[in-house]
Amino acid sequence: MLNTTITLNDQIVKKHIAEIEPTDRIINLGEVLEIESDDYGFSCVIFRLNQKQVVRFLSDEVLWCYKS
């Protein structure tokens, strides 16, 4: 994922955090491996910089993603 180039064949989409699924790739973060929700928002495990990182999002966040 490091240094991934988005090509013309990739589709960039705007998604509400509740619509994010594993295998989605969030622009500037990386590929979503897992996602969990709770009363305060969403926790995403993202593969970034060759490691797993957890990123928290509020329930009303909208993210830019792309899929090949």
Backbone bond lengths (Angstrom), bond angles and torsions (degrees), N, CA, C in turn:
res aa  C-N    CA-C-N  psi(-1)  N-CA   C-N-CA  omega(-1)  CA-C   N-CA-C  phi
1 M - - - 1.436 - - 1.521 110.52 -
2 L 1.290 117.60 -27.20 1.451 121.00 -178.90 1.521 109.95 -60.45
3 N 1.315 116.78 131.89 1.458 123.36 -179.87 1.520 112.81 61.53
4 T 1.330 116.82 37.86 1.455 121.34 177.54 1.521 109.62 -71.71
5 T 1.309 116.60 134.95 1.455 122.14 177.19 1.520 108.59 -103.02
6 I 1.318 116.82 127.32 1.460 120.89 176.33 1.514 107.85 -81.71
7 T 1.329 116.22 126.62 1.460 121.05 -179.75 1.522 110.16 -100.89
8 L 1.310 116.25 174.41 1.457 120.90 178.63 1.522 111.55 -65.66
9 N 1.347 117.87 -20.03 1.461 120.96 179.26 1.533 111.96 -80.19
10 D 1.318 118.02 -14.14 1.460 121.54 178.78 1.518 109.37 -80.50
11 Q 1.319 114.89 141.97 1.458 119.85 179.64 1.521 108.80 -105.43
12 I 1.314 117.35 123.27 1.458 122.68 177.15 1.523 107.49 -93.79
13 V 1.331 115.35 127.05 1.461 120.64 -177.80 1.521 109.77 -131.09
14 K 1.310 115.46 152.09 1.465 122.55 176.15 1.523 106.43 -100.88
15 K 1.356 117.17 123.99 1.460 120.93 -176.58 1.521 110.71 -129.06
16 H 1.318 115.09 140.46 1.452 120.87 170.94 1.527 107.13 -70.50
17 I 1.321 118.40 146.83 1.460 121.97 -175.97 1.534 111.85 -55.55
18 A 1.314 118.98 -32.56 1.466 121.81 179.50 1.527 112.10 -68.00
19 E 1.336 117.64 -18.18 1.463 121.93 -179.66 1.526 113.16 -94.13
20 I 1.325 117.62 -7.28 1.463 121.26 -178.89 1.524 109.14 -67.64
21 E 1.327 116.19 139.25 1.459 122.42 -179.57 1.525 109.65 -128.38
22 P 1.335 116.91 157.31 1.465 118.58 171.93 1.527 109.69 -55.18
23 T 1.290 117.20 145.07 1.480 128.42 -174.98 1.525 113.18 83.95
24 D 1.351 119.49 -12.73 1.461 119.58 171.43 1.522 107.45 -65.81
25 R 1.304 117.11 148.79 1.464 121.63 176.30 1.516 108.75 -115.70
26 I 1.320 115.84 117.23 1.455 121.30 179.75 1.523 107.81 -85.28
27 I 1.322 115.42 126.78 1.464 120.05 -177.87 1.531 109.31 -60.13
28 N 1.316 116.06 135.57 1.468 126.46 -179.24 1.526 114.13 72.18
29 L 1.328 118.98 1.42 1.463 120.32 176.25 1.523 111.24 -119.66
30 G 1.331 117.90 -62.53 1.452 120.59 179.99 1.514 111.72 145.09
31 E 1.348 114.73 -167.37 1.459 121.45 -177.00 1.521 110.62 -80.19
32 V 1.334 115.85 134.78 1.461 121.77 178.11 1.525 107.92 -80.75
33 L 1.336 116.62 123.24 1.462 121.98 178.10 1.529 111.29 -95.43
34 E 1.321 116.26 -40.40 1.467 122.70 -179.75 1.517 108.81 -145.67
35 I 1.333 115.12 154.87 1.464 119.43 175.46 1.523 108.36 -145.47
36 E 1.330 115.97 136.61 1.464 122.78 178.49 1.516 108.80 -134.21
37 S 1.334 115.51 147.00 1.466 119.27 177.05 1.517 109.56 -117.21
38 D 1.323 115.88 154.01 1.456 122.82 174.24 1.525 107.66 -146.44
39 D 1.313 117.18 -170.34 1.472 121.20 -177.33 1.521 113.43 -64.74
40 Y 1.335 117.45 -20.24 1.460 121.49 -173.90 1.518 113.92 -102.43
41 G 1.323 117.83 -10.82 1.450 120.26 -178.78 1.514 112.08 149.41
42 F 1.335 115.78 -143.39 1.455 121.98 -175.34 1.522 109.87 -129.57
43 S 1.324 115.85 143.80 1.462 122.47 173.52 1.515 107.17 -115.03
44 C 1.319 116.70 125.65 1.463 121.75 178.51 1.524 109.26 -114.62
45 V 1.327 116.05 130.82 1.456 120.72 170.24 1.521 104.95 -91.30
46 I 1.326 116.17 119.07 1.461 122.50 -173.74 1.522 109.21 -121.01
47 F 1.332 115.64 136.50 1.462 120.02 175.18 1.518 107.37 -84.94
48 R 1.340 115.86 111.50 1.462 122.08 -175.06 1.521 108.50 -142.93
49 L 1.322 116.66 133.07 1.462 122.47 178.13 1.533 111.15 55.79
50 N 1.334 115.71 41.88 1.473 123.55 177.94 1.522 113.37 60.72
51 Q 1.325 116.90 29.88 1.459 120.91 175.01 1.524 109.51 -151.62
52 K 1.325 115.25 161.64 1.460 120.18 176.00 1.526 108.84 -85.31
53 Q 1.329 115.94 132.82 1.456 121.45 177.91 1.526 108.76 -131.83
54 V 1.313 116.52 143.95 1.460 121.29 178.30 1.525 108.37 -100.35
55 V 1.320 115.55 130.14 1.466 121.92 179.12 1.521 107.52 -125.07
56 R 1.324 117.06 130.72 1.465 122.43 179.00 1.522 110.09 -96.73
57 F 1.330 115.65 141.44 1.460 122.41 177.16 1.512 109.14 -131.34
58 L 1.328 117.22 145.51 1.461 121.90 172.97 1.523 109.36 -72.07
59 S 1.314 116.74 160.91 1.470 121.70 -176.18 1.520 114.46 -65.73
60 D 1.330 118.20 -17.47 1.465 120.13 -176.84 1.539 113.01 -105.16
61 E 1.332 117.56 11.00 1.470 121.18 -178.20 1.535 111.49 -69.55
62 V 1.322 114.77 146.24 1.468 122.74 173.14 1.528 106.51 -122.42
63 L 1.335 115.82 132.78 1.464 121.18 -174.23 1.522 110.85 -123.94
64 W 1.330 115.41 152.80 1.452 121.35 173.83 1.528 107.95 -95.09
65 C 1.321 116.40 127.41 1.462 122.14 -178.24 1.522 109.11 -129.21
66 Y 1.325 115.47 164.11 1.448 118.02 171.57 1.510 110.33 -140.30
67 K 1.326 114.46 150.60 1.458 123.19 177.43 1.518 107.86 -131.74
68 S 1.323 116.34 144.00 1.467 120.14 177.54 1.503 110.40 -82.96
